[in-house]
């Protein structure tokens, strides 16, 4: 009696283990099959001039404004297509791509973050630089502390928010500061460029080192101060389609659109420079 | 006889398969991520990962801030719970809902709200800055404020529950014997609800230790001043997942140690 019962218990445990194993297998299988189905369907549509379906683009948060506009224009030019964006710090995006996040395109704010993806061989094509971006000092409207240079940021009583060196805006700011020979203790190291800028906008800090495009995109809520050392810390933005892209044709089309004359015009209007 | 009784007792404990399966699946679901953390941990690199001063400063800051936030919650939260449980006043139900709001509010929203209230340009923070030269964002005190904001409701709920379960007649008896209301609270009520206060404090401490959203939004992120363990884990994950795993393990170990050590004593 008891042996039967313990056998039942063992059997139910085995069933459970099997069930867990099977769900794990089947879920990975189904995601794989849906991926291949999606790429198959996109392959069949690639012979047609227009792409359809959802294109998932992972893009650096400094591209938020321009890429949202580009996405809308792309959707208008390609009826039946939807561009979905995941904006964030380039490093976090690169990590989630390497961890298997389903994305078609990755646009990073630095070659270093793109390297995370290419090192893992998660890119389908060689990344191409499509724009570059220069740093600027963002200060609250009217520049109340009269900050005019990187050196002035190091003055006592000046609160500065920098990006963490793990993200591109932070490493670029660090190379600019090094080039200027300025040693600076910020009050915070923010996780992406937008949150560093927000701290200026709210007046919680007196300055931040962000991209020119972010100051411009902020619509006059903060002022930008140019500094000469920015020339030594220009950030190149690479873009690539991804090896496991569910919509490979869409990815290629979107990258072509970003590199096209219209795409470059939108980016230039936002303050991005040619690579 | 004895054998059949034992069998009957066993049969009484027999778990139906329909309950056992989901229960075990639930257990696997909750434990599997932790197991993954242990399996993927860079054990050989652990000593070098953990010997860095940055890790210890983040851990120390986490422990100090969580404990301070719990202290703040005790000082402010126990009287608040008493007010909610023992007095009648108009709008009490609304106040109760507001007190527990941080439980359901996304922590990032809490951080934004704290900035608008206590930031350098906030409605109260502006005055703190001009009158006393105190600014909370980007300071360790700011971390404590952010953690207390999200953790205090846990304490208030536990203590209020304990107060409602405790018989108010003991306090009334104390009052008839000449004790003031404050004395009755201190000498009669507080000892009665001590387990509830302890449970609430442990919950609040654990919540404060894991706080991320409100902290990074309100207090920022700077090593040694405001970078607690969860923030260090998040930023390490951007570039160095191995370091993030190592840091996560430390936080996991501390949390388990505290829960195992205190749960049986305070939460039965």
Interface residues (C-beta under 8 A of the other chain):
Chain A: X1 X2 X5 X12 X13 X15 X16 X19 X20 X89 X91 X92 X95 X159 X161 X164 X166 X167 X186 X187 X188 X189 X190 X191 X199 X202 X203 X204 X205
Chain B: X7 X10 X14 X17 X20 X21 X24 X25 X28 X115 X119 X120 X121 X137 X138 X216 X220 X221 X222 X223 X225 X226 X227 X234 X235 X236 X237 X238 X239 X241
